[in-house]
Structure formats: structure tokens, C-alpha cells
Amino acid sequence: MSREACALIDLDAVRDNLRVARAVAARSRVMAVIKSDGYGHGLVRVAQAIGEDVDAFAVTDLDEALALRRAGFNQRIVLLQGPFEAAEIPLAAAEQLELVIHSAWQIEAIEQAQVSAALQLWLKVDTGMHRLGFQADEVAAAWRRLTAIPAHTVNPEIGFMTHLACADDRDDTMTDRQIEAFEEACKDFGGPLSAANSAGLLGWLESHFDWVRPGIMLYGVSPFSDRQPLDFPLRPAMTLRGRIIAVKHLGAGQKVGYGATWSCPEDMPIGIVSIGYGDGYPRHAMHGTPVDVAGRRASLVGRISMDMLAVDLRGMVTLPAPGDPVTLWGEQPRPESVADSAGTIAYELFCRTPSRVRRVYLDDQ
Ligand SMILES: *Cc1c(COP(=O)(O)O)cnc(C)c1O
């Protein structure tokens, strides 16, 4: 029995989740966000699963974009933060990669660039997130500068993009203000508009515009921060899987794990599982976080070790045996509830699942 710590990646779930996005935003084109190695699910494998059904991919940087081109993808690919230095611009043009332009230095670099094909650009508008982008009153000047560049360097049809800061909270009024500010800032220029991340897509129909940019929902996670049940049938694509490697019977008062932070309230069985924080399981997950042991619910006790964690097996009529499968997140328990219990978000759980956790792909297509 080898140590088992693997992430099962269900590519059919990604395809189903994309169908949900398409159905909800039926009039918009879809830019599937597969940055950060497909949120830890594997850039190229995710792209292969959905490439035929999306209008563009969005990635973090040139490395990810070139990995897609090398793997044979000829779809539109958008670099969400544009070039990080001037030298990337000719390469982006040669590979037909679209650039998000958020700063004056990028415009200057494009004005001076020698390119072999016209660049497709998106102008980033800061409508309140205050991270990247031009302020509303700077947009016209930025657009004029870019459209003054000859058409063999810059395609004059420039897109506009903004990012929503609070769309994950359906009661927050900031999203409406951002949407209004975006429309107002871009109304004179033509060109496609894009504002919606997953939360915008599912929660704010008026944010859809011409292009939606779903990320986390493709991987089956609710983008909303509240605990309300999601009205959409998203299926988690990643299942973090380990095994029971030992079952022990401890007496009342005996302690479990580093720091001896948890003690048995009664004589009880404890299971030791082959997953720890070295596998991306969050060390801050609280006692009581749900863990699925061979299809039955158990819960975390004691501190998480690097390669192991302990679970409370009380309440199981038949105890699991070494080798039995354990699900740390997936269909049950959901990644959202594990993240919640560790004071983080599922995005971080996925992105922090290290490469030593073997990805095993399920693909029925
Ligand atoms: C990451 C990202 C998205 C996708 O966000 P989700 O919340 O994962 O849907 C969309 N747009 C931009 C600019 C992003 O950086």
C-alpha cells in the first residue's frame, strides 16, 4: 500500500459547470479563467476539457499562455495583467495573445513596440476595486492614445474590462455602483465590455455585458461568501483523497497530536489519515471540520501534521480499516465548508494543493 494523497479531477464536472455558466449568461461570450494552473486543477487538462466550448481563455502570464499555445490551443487567450515588461509585447503579438492594459507604462511600451501582428487589447477600468486599471476620468485619454497607434500595431477595436470587488455578497450595494460606473466610463467608445467574475455571472445579471469571466464556478465552488445554498447545480471538480493508515482506541483524557490540544472526552476510536498540511490541507482547520471516511461522516481532531491528520470515529457502527478511502473535500464535505472552517476560501485550498499530490483525471468524454 503506497501512501495515498491524490486529487481526483473530474473534467466532466468542469464541463457541466461551464454549461451552467453558459445557460445563466446565455447572451454573453465566455472567457474561461484558468489562471494559476487552472486553480490548481491543471492548466492544460482543464483547457482540453472545455476548449471547444469557450470563446477565450484568461491566464495570469506569458508562461501560462505559451504553455497553452505549445499544447496546440489556438483559441483567444487573454493575459489578465497584460505585459509585465516591454519585452513581452512582441512575443504576445507573435503568439496572438491579448493584453489587458492597466497602466500608462504599458501604453508607452506598446507605442514603442515593434510587432509582427496587430495587438488585441483590453483597457482595464478601475471602478472601485482600486487594484489595477485607469480611473474613470483617465479612460478617454488612455483609449485615445491606444487608438492613435497604427492599426498594424494595435487593433483599434479595444475591449473594456473591470473587476467587481464585492459581488460575492448579494446584499452589497457596491456592485451596482461599479456596474454603473463601468457603463458610464466606456459608453463613448464602442468595443466589447466585460465585468463579471463567477459571482457577477451568477448573482448580478446586469454585470454580464458582452463577455463573462467565470473562474471558481468552473471548478464547482460557490462564489458567494454567505452560507446560503447555491441555486445552481455546481459540482466540485477536485476531490482531495487520502486513506486511513491506522485506527487506534484511546481512553478518556488521552491527548491527540502536536501540542496535545485535543483530549478524548471518553474512550473512543481515532483514525489516522494520510493527508497533512504538506498536501495542502489547511493547518488552521478547526476541530470538528467534517471529513468523509469510506462514505461516512467523521470529524477532525487535534492539530494537522505535515503528512497526517486525525479523525474522530465515534458514531461509526463498523470502524474503517487501514486502506479505506478518506475524502478531505469534494462532493462531501464541500471545499467551501473546509475553507470556512480554516478561515480561508476554496480558491486558496485549490491553489495551495502542491504538486506532490498526484492529479488523477476522470474524463468520460
Ligand atoms: C480571477 C479573475 C476572474 C475570475 O474570478 P472568479 O471569482 O474565480 O470567478 C475574473 N476576472 C479577473 C480579472 C480575475 O483576475
The ligand as an SDF file (V2000), in Angstrom:
LIG
                    3D

 15 15  0  0  0  0  0  0  0  0999 V2000
   -9.5460   35.5950  -11.2540 C   0  0  0  0  0  0  0  0  0  0  0  0
  -10.3170   36.5570  -12.0740 C   0  0  0  0  0  0  0  0  0  0  0  0
  -11.6150   36.2620  -12.5230 C   0  0  0  0  0  0  0  0  0  0  0  0
  -12.3710   35.0240  -12.0870 C   0  0  0  0  0  0  0  0  0  0  0  0
  -12.8490   35.2030  -10.7660 O   0  0  0  0  0  0  0  0  0  0  0  0
  -13.7150   34.0730  -10.0250 P   0  0  0  0  0  0  0  0  0  0  0  0
  -14.1250   34.7110   -8.7680 O   0  0  0  0  0  0  0  0  0  0  0  0
  -12.8070   32.9210   -9.8140 O   0  0  0  0  0  0  0  0  0  0  0  0
  -14.8310   33.7460  -10.9430 O   0  0  0  0  0  0  0  0  0  0  0  0
  -12.2220   37.1520  -13.3920 C   0  0  0  0  0  0  0  0  0  0  0  0
  -11.5960   38.2900  -13.7670 N   0  0  0  0  0  0  0  0  0  0  0  0
  -10.3650   38.6200  -13.3360 C   0  0  0  0  0  0  0  0  0  0  0  0
   -9.7480   39.8940  -13.7750 C   0  0  0  0  0  0  0  0  0  0  0  0
   -9.6860   37.7800  -12.4580 C   0  0  0  0  0  0  0  0  0  0  0  0
   -8.4720   38.1120  -12.0200 O   0  0  0  0  0  0  0  0  0  0  0  0
  1  2  1  0
  2  3  1  0
  2 14  2  0
  3  4  1  0
  3 10  2  0
  4  5  1  0
  5  6  1  0
  6  7  2  0
  6  8  1  0
  6  9  1  0
 10 11  1  0
 11 12  2  0
 12 13  1  0
 12 14  1  0
 14 15  1  0
M  END
$$$$
